[in-house]
Amino acid sequence: MGTASGNLVYIEDTSVARLFRRLHRGMRIKSRIVLVLDSNRYLLRIQGRNLLMQSSLSFKRKEEIWIEVQAVRPKLQLRLLKIKGTQHRAENTNVVV
Protein backbone atom coordinates (compact mmCIF):
# COMPACT_ATOMS: atom_id res chain seq x y z
CA MET A 1 0.00 0.00 0.00
CA GLY A 2 2.57 2.56 1.00
CA THR A 3 6.29 2.92 1.39
CA ALA A 4 8.29 4.89 3.94
CA SER A 5 11.66 6.40 3.11
CA GLY A 6 13.11 8.45 5.95
CA ASN A 7 10.22 10.68 7.03
CA LEU A 8 8.43 10.58 3.65
CA VAL A 9 5.42 8.32 3.27
CA TYR A 10 3.38 7.83 0.14
CA ILE A 11 0.24 5.83 -0.40
CA GLU A 12 -0.57 4.00 -3.61
CA ASP A 13 -4.27 4.15 -4.39
CA THR A 14 -5.02 0.56 -5.37
CA SER A 15 -8.70 1.41 -5.78
CA VAL A 16 -7.86 3.71 -8.72
CA ALA A 17 -5.81 0.89 -10.26
CA ARG A 18 -8.87 -1.36 -9.93
CA LEU A 19 -10.98 1.31 -11.65
CA PHE A 20 -8.55 1.45 -14.58
CA ARG A 21 -8.74 -2.36 -14.93
CA ARG A 22 -12.55 -2.13 -15.18
CA LEU A 23 -12.48 0.54 -17.90
CA HIS A 24 -12.24 -0.39 -21.55
CA ARG A 25 -12.33 1.43 -24.87
CA GLY A 26 -15.84 2.34 -26.02
CA MET A 27 -17.34 2.17 -22.52
CA ARG A 28 -19.89 4.94 -21.79
CA ILE A 29 -20.06 6.23 -18.24
CA LYS A 30 -22.14 8.78 -16.36
CA SER A 31 -19.84 10.98 -14.26
CA ARG A 32 -19.91 14.20 -12.28
CA ILE A 33 -17.73 17.29 -11.88
CA VAL A 34 -16.91 17.30 -8.16
CA LEU A 35 -14.76 20.41 -8.02
CA VAL A 36 -13.56 23.17 -10.37
CA LEU A 37 -9.85 23.69 -9.65
CA ASP A 38 -9.10 26.39 -12.24
CA SER A 39 -10.12 27.34 -15.78
CA ASN A 40 -9.18 23.98 -17.34
CA ARG A 41 -8.72 21.52 -14.46
CA TYR A 42 -11.47 19.64 -12.67
CA LEU A 43 -12.01 16.84 -10.20
CA LEU A 44 -14.12 14.24 -12.03
CA ARG A 45 -15.93 11.41 -10.23
CA ILE A 46 -16.10 8.16 -12.21
CA GLN A 47 -17.60 5.03 -10.67
CA GLY A 48 -16.92 6.22 -7.13
CA ARG A 49 -13.36 7.45 -7.73
CA ASN A 50 -12.15 11.06 -8.12
CA LEU A 51 -9.69 11.80 -10.93
CA LEU A 52 -7.95 14.99 -11.99
CA MET A 53 -9.20 16.02 -15.44
CA GLN A 54 -7.92 18.64 -17.89
CA SER A 55 -10.22 19.97 -20.57
CA SER A 56 -10.46 22.91 -22.94
CA LEU A 57 -14.21 22.95 -22.22
CA SER A 58 -15.65 24.66 -19.18
CA PHE A 59 -17.80 22.86 -16.63
CA LYS A 60 -19.66 23.76 -13.46
CA ARG A 61 -19.41 22.07 -10.07
CA LYS A 62 -21.89 19.18 -9.67
CA GLU A 63 -22.49 19.04 -13.42
CA GLU A 64 -23.35 15.53 -14.62
CA ILE A 65 -21.76 14.44 -17.87
CA TRP A 66 -21.69 11.31 -20.03
CA ILE A 67 -18.28 10.29 -21.28
CA GLU A 68 -16.88 7.59 -23.55
CA VAL A 69 -13.53 5.95 -22.88
CA GLN A 70 -11.24 6.51 -25.87
CA ALA A 71 -8.10 4.95 -24.33
CA VAL A 72 -7.05 3.67 -20.91
CA ARG A 73 -3.28 3.46 -21.37
CA PRO A 74 -0.81 5.17 -21.27
CA LYS A 75 -3.18 8.00 -20.19
CA LEU A 76 -6.90 7.83 -19.71
CA GLN A 77 -8.57 9.66 -22.60
CA LEU A 78 -12.26 10.46 -22.48
CA ARG A 79 -14.66 12.00 -24.97
CA LEU A 80 -17.58 14.09 -23.80
CA LEU A 81 -20.88 12.70 -25.06
CA LYS A 82 -23.53 14.70 -23.25
CA ILE A 83 -24.13 17.05 -20.36
CA LYS A 84 -27.31 16.29 -18.44
CA GLY A 85 -30.09 18.68 -19.42
CA THR A 86 -28.26 20.26 -22.37
CA GLN A 87 -27.62 19.56 -26.02
CA HIS A 88 -24.64 17.49 -27.14
CA ARG A 89 -21.35 19.35 -27.27
CA ALA A 90 -18.84 18.80 -30.05
CA GLU A 91 -18.31 15.04 -30.27
CA ASN A 92 -14.69 15.32 -31.37
CA THR A 93 -13.57 17.13 -28.22
CA ASN A 94 -11.18 14.98 -26.18
CA VAL A 95 -10.99 15.12 -22.43
CA VAL A 96 -7.77 13.82 -20.97
CA VAL A 97 -7.36 12.73 -17.38
N, CA, C and O of each residue as an XYZ file, in Angstrom:
388
protein
N       0.807     -1.200      0.000
C       0.000      0.000      0.000
C       0.842      1.251      0.000
O       0.656      2.120     -0.853
N       1.751      1.363      0.926
C       2.571      2.556      1.000
C       4.004      2.192      1.302
O       4.302      1.063      1.693
N       4.880      3.142      1.124
C       6.288      2.923      1.392
C       6.808      4.108      2.180
O       6.435      5.252      1.922
N       7.679      3.823      3.152
C       8.290      4.889      3.938
C       9.771      4.966      3.603
O      10.460      3.947      3.552
N      10.252      6.176      3.378
C      11.663      6.402      3.115
C      12.071      7.601      3.947
O      11.731      8.737      3.617
N      12.807      7.350      5.034
C      13.108      8.449      5.952
C      11.808      8.899      6.598
O      11.111      8.095      7.217
N      11.476     10.185      6.459
C      10.225     10.676      7.029
C       9.158     10.914      5.950
O       8.126     11.526      6.226
N       9.404     10.433      4.726
C       8.429     10.575      3.650
C       7.608      9.303      3.523
O       8.150      8.198      3.512
N       6.308      9.468      3.429
C       5.420      8.324      3.267
C       4.498      8.613      2.098
O       3.935      9.704      2.001
N       4.345      7.650      1.218
C       3.378      7.828      0.145
C       2.443      6.631      0.124
O       2.799      5.529      0.540
N       1.262      6.875     -0.362
C       0.237      5.833     -0.403
C      -0.144      5.596     -1.857
O      -0.447      6.538     -2.589
N      -0.127      4.354     -2.265
C      -0.571      3.996     -3.607
C      -2.064      3.708     -3.538
O      -2.507      2.916     -2.706
N      -2.824      4.334     -4.391
C      -4.268      4.149     -4.391
C      -4.620      2.944     -5.259
O      -4.802      3.070     -6.470
N      -4.711      1.786     -4.630
C      -5.015      0.564     -5.371
C      -6.440      0.571     -5.903
O      -6.739     -0.132     -6.869
N      -7.327      1.354     -5.288
C      -8.704      1.411     -5.777
C      -8.775      2.095     -7.150
O      -9.619      1.736     -7.970
N      -7.904      3.071     -7.408
C      -7.857      3.707     -8.723
C      -7.310      2.714     -9.747
O      -7.783      2.675    -10.883
N      -6.332      1.921     -9.362
C      -5.806      0.893    -10.260
C      -6.908     -0.105    -10.619
O      -6.997     -0.546    -11.765
N      -7.744     -0.460     -9.647
C      -8.865     -1.365     -9.929
C      -9.852     -0.717    -10.890
O     -10.392     -1.389    -11.769
N     -10.096      0.598    -10.730
C     -10.984      1.308    -11.648
C     -10.444      1.225    -13.073
O     -11.195      0.936    -14.005
N      -9.158      1.475    -13.247
C      -8.555      1.449    -14.576
C      -8.662      0.053    -15.203
O      -8.809     -0.062    -16.420
N      -8.590     -1.001    -14.394
C      -8.741     -2.364    -14.929
C     -10.170     -2.620    -15.397
O     -10.387     -3.425    -16.303
N     -11.146     -1.946    -14.793
C     -12.553     -2.129    -15.180
C     -12.920     -1.347    -16.433
O     -13.877     -1.699    -17.121
N     -12.171     -0.287    -16.739
C     -12.483      0.541    -17.896
C     -11.958     -0.089    -19.172
O     -10.894     -0.707    -19.181
N     -12.713      0.075    -20.250
C     -12.239     -0.391    -21.546
C     -12.725      0.559    -22.630
O     -13.694      1.296    -22.443
N     -12.039      0.530    -23.760
C     -12.335      1.433    -24.873
C     -13.777      1.242    -25.332
O     -14.253      0.117    -25.479
N     -14.465      2.368    -25.556
C     -15.843      2.341    -26.015
C     -16.872      2.363    -24.895
O     -18.059      2.560    -25.152
N     -16.438      2.164    -23.669
C     -17.343      2.169    -22.522
C     -17.922      3.564    -22.315
O     -17.190      4.551    -22.394
N     -19.219      3.662    -22.054
C     -19.888      4.939    -21.787
C     -20.274      4.997    -20.323
O     -20.872      4.069    -19.779
N     -19.914      6.121    -19.690
C     -20.062      6.229    -18.243
C     -20.678      7.573    -17.868
O     -20.311      8.610    -18.421
N     -21.607      7.544    -16.932
C     -22.138      8.778    -16.356
C     -21.169      9.204    -15.262
O     -20.773      8.388    -14.430
N     -20.788     10.465    -15.259
C     -19.841     10.976    -14.263
C     -20.278     12.362    -13.803
O     -21.266     12.910    -14.291
N     -19.529     12.919    -12.858
C     -19.906     14.204    -12.280
C     -18.662     15.048    -12.005
O     -17.622     14.532    -11.595
N     -18.788     16.341    -12.235
C     -17.728     17.286    -11.879
C     -17.863     17.552    -10.378
O     -18.862     18.116     -9.932
N     -16.866     17.151     -9.611
C     -16.907     17.300     -8.162
C     -16.423     18.685     -7.748
O     -16.978     19.303     -6.840
N     -15.390     19.158     -8.420
C     -14.762     20.414     -8.022
C     -14.115     21.076     -9.232
O     -13.504     20.399    -10.058
N     -14.246     22.388     -9.339
C     -13.559     23.169    -10.371
C     -12.284     23.707     -9.728
O     -12.349     24.497     -8.786
N     -11.127     23.283    -10.232
C      -9.847     23.689     -9.646
C      -9.341     24.992    -10.243
O      -8.887     25.871     -9.510
N      -9.411     25.129    -11.557
C      -9.104     26.386    -12.241
C      -9.781     26.337    -13.604
O     -10.671     25.513    -13.817
N      -9.382     27.193    -14.524
C     -10.124     27.338    -15.784
C     -10.130     26.086    -16.660
O     -11.020     25.940    -17.498
N      -9.168     25.181    -16.494
C      -9.184     23.983    -17.337
C      -8.891     22.685    -16.582
O      -8.606     21.660    -17.201
N      -8.958     22.725    -15.264
C      -8.716     21.522    -14.455
C      -9.900     21.281    -13.526
O     -10.442     22.205    -12.920
N     -10.280     20.017    -13.436
C     -11.465     19.641    -12.673
C     -11.215     18.336    -11.933
O     -10.350     17.547    -12.313
N     -11.981     18.121    -10.876
C     -12.007     16.839    -10.202
C     -13.247     16.118    -10.705
O     -14.367     16.580    -10.486
N     -13.053     14.984    -11.380
C     -14.120     14.244    -12.028
C     -14.349     12.943    -11.265
O     -13.396     12.219    -10.975
N     -15.595     12.644    -10.941
C     -15.934     11.406    -10.235
C     -16.451     10.390    -11.243
O     -17.454     10.613    -11.921
N     -15.735      9.258    -11.324
C     -16.099      8.158    -12.210
C     -16.209      6.895    -11.372
O     -15.241      6.477    -10.736
N     -17.367      6.301    -11.374
C     -17.603      5.033    -10.671
C     -17.041      5.048     -9.245
O     -16.382      4.102     -8.813
N     -17.311      6.127     -8.533
C     -16.918      6.218     -7.130
C     -15.497      6.670     -6.866
O     -15.080      6.716     -5.709
N     -14.740      7.006     -7.896
C     -13.355      7.455     -7.731
C     -13.193      8.847     -8.318
O     -13.758      9.149     -9.369
N     -12.417      9.703     -7.642
C     -12.151     11.059     -8.122
C     -10.834     11.082     -8.886
O      -9.816     10.573     -8.417
N     -10.875     11.688    -10.078
C      -9.689     11.796    -10.928
C      -9.505     13.240    -11.351
O     -10.482     13.963    -11.545
N      -8.265     13.662    -11.495
C      -7.954     14.990    -11.992
C      -8.132     14.990    -13.507
O      -7.575     14.141    -14.202
N      -8.910     15.944    -14.015
C      -9.200     16.021    -15.445
C      -8.780     17.384    -15.970
O      -8.967     18.402    -15.304
N      -8.209     17.396    -17.176
C      -7.921     18.636    -17.888
C      -8.798     18.676    -19.121
O      -8.961     17.666    -19.806
N      -9.365     19.840    -19.408
C     -10.222     19.972    -20.573
C     -10.207     21.400    -21.066
O     -10.077     22.337    -20.279
N     -10.343     21.567    -22.378
C     -10.456     22.913    -22.944
C     -11.889     23.429    -22.821
O     -12.147     24.607    -23.064
N     -12.818     22.551    -22.445
C     -14.205     22.954    -22.223
C     -14.375     23.440    -20.794
O     -13.570     23.109    -19.924
N     -15.411     24.220    -20.549
C     -15.652     24.664    -19.178
C     -16.856     23.922    -18.606
O     -17.841     23.670    -19.301
N     -16.755     23.583    -17.337
C     -17.796     22.859    -16.628
C     -18.113     23.569    -15.329
O     -17.347     24.412    -14.864
N     -19.248     23.221    -14.748
C     -19.656     23.763    -13.458
C     -19.610     22.649    -12.423
O     -19.758     21.473    -12.753
N     -19.403     23.031    -11.168
C     -19.407     22.070    -10.068
C     -20.759     21.353    -10.030
O     -21.804     21.969    -10.236
N     -20.725     20.065     -9.768
C     -21.890     19.180     -9.667
C     -22.551     18.887    -11.011
O     -23.623     18.284    -11.049
N     -21.935     19.299    -12.103
C     -22.488     19.040    -13.423
C     -22.324     17.556    -13.762
O     -21.237     16.998    -13.616
N     -23.405     16.923    -14.213
C     -23.352     15.525    -14.622
C     -23.074     15.452    -16.114
O     -23.693     16.151    -16.917
N     -22.124     14.584    -16.466
C     -21.761     14.444    -17.874
C     -21.674     12.969    -18.229
O     -21.414     12.131    -17.365
N     -21.892     12.652    -19.494
C     -21.691     11.315    -20.035
C     -20.410     11.338    -20.843
O     -20.203     12.221    -21.675
N     -19.559     10.367    -20.595
C     -18.276     10.288    -21.279
C     -18.106      8.918    -21.920
O     -18.742      7.944    -21.518
N     -17.238      8.860    -22.922
C     -16.880      7.592    -23.553
C     -15.375      7.419    -23.424
O     -14.612      8.349    -23.681
N     -14.955      6.237    -23.029
C     -13.531      5.946    -22.884
C     -12.928      5.771    -24.270
O     -13.348      4.897    -25.029
N     -11.947      6.599    -24.599
C     -11.237      6.514    -25.873
C      -9.986      5.649    -25.740
O      -9.648      4.897    -26.655
N      -9.303      5.754    -24.608
C      -8.100      4.952    -24.330
C      -7.913      4.899    -22.821
O      -8.287      5.831    -22.109
N      -7.333      3.805    -22.336
C      -7.049      3.666    -20.910
C      -5.555      3.847    -20.642
O      -5.174      4.434    -19.629
N      -4.724      3.357    -21.526
C      -3.282      3.459    -21.366
C      -2.671      4.126    -22.589
O      -3.216      3.971    -23.681
N      -1.578      4.854    -22.468
C      -0.811      5.171    -21.270
C      -1.486      6.228    -20.396
O      -1.198      6.307    -19.201
N      -2.389      7.051    -20.974
C      -3.180      7.996    -20.194
C      -4.638      7.755    -20.505
O      -4.999      7.386    -21.622
N      -5.471      7.968    -19.503
C      -6.900      7.826    -19.708
C      -7.393      8.982    -20.568
O      -7.223     10.148    -20.210
N      -8.007      8.654    -21.707
C      -8.568      9.664    -22.596
C     -10.062      9.437    -22.685
O     -10.529      8.324    -22.925
N     -10.807     10.523    -22.485
C     -12.258     10.459    -22.481
C     -12.818     11.431    -23.503
O     -12.211     12.463    -23.789
N     -13.973     11.097    -24.048
C     -14.660     11.998    -24.966
C     -16.004     12.346    -24.355
O     -16.745     11.467    -23.913
N     -16.309     13.623    -24.334
C     -17.579     14.089    -23.802
C     -18.697     13.725    -24.764
O     -18.629     14.034    -25.953
N     -19.724     13.068    -24.246
C     -20.876     12.704    -25.062
C     -22.050     13.642    -24.825
O     -22.677     14.116    -25.773
N     -22.342     13.907    -23.558
C     -23.526     14.703    -23.249
C     -23.424     15.266    -21.841
O     -22.867     14.642    -20.938
N     -23.976     16.462    -21.677
C     -24.131     17.054    -20.355
C     -25.603     16.969    -20.015
O     -26.449     17.346    -20.825
N     -25.918     16.483    -18.836
C     -27.313     16.292    -18.437
C     -28.093     17.592    -18.575
O     -27.690     18.628    -18.047
N     -29.208     17.528    -19.285
C     -30.091     18.681    -19.422
C     -29.698     19.663    -20.503
O     -30.320     20.718    -20.628
N     -28.672     19.344    -21.297
C     -28.257     20.256    -22.370
C     -28.108     19.479    -23.668
O     -28.214     18.253    -23.686
N     -27.866     20.187    -24.730
C     -27.618     19.564    -26.024
C     -26.219     18.950    -26.023
O     -25.391     19.260    -25.166
N     -25.974     18.083    -26.991
C     -24.640     17.493    -27.144
C     -23.635     18.595    -27.452
O     -23.938     19.539    -28.183
N     -22.451     18.469    -26.895
C     -21.349     19.348    -27.274
C     -20.603     18.667    -28.419
O     -20.929     17.548    -28.816
N     -19.618     19.351    -28.928
C     -18.836     18.804    -30.052
C     -18.313     17.413    -29.725
O     -17.592     17.235    -28.743
N     -18.669     16.430    -30.540
C     -18.311     15.043    -30.266
C     -16.823     14.761    -30.410
O     -16.324     13.787    -29.847
N     -16.106     15.600    -31.154
C     -14.690     15.320    -31.373
C     -13.795     15.936    -30.311
O     -12.572     15.877    -30.437
N     -14.359     16.517    -29.284
C     -13.569     17.129    -28.218
C     -13.067     16.053    -27.269
O     -13.863     15.301    -26.708
N     -11.762     15.973    -27.086
C     -11.180     14.983    -26.176
C     -10.995     15.572    -24.803
O     -10.644     16.743    -24.654
N     -11.229     14.771    -23.822
C     -10.994     15.124    -22.430
C      -9.952     14.159    -21.919
O     -10.149     12.946    -21.990
N      -8.860     14.662    -21.410
C      -7.767     13.817    -20.969
C      -7.644     13.915    -19.466
O      -7.645     15.007    -18.899
N      -7.539     12.771    -18.831
C      -7.358     12.733    -17.376
C      -5.917     12.380    -17.094
O      -5.520     12.287    -15.932
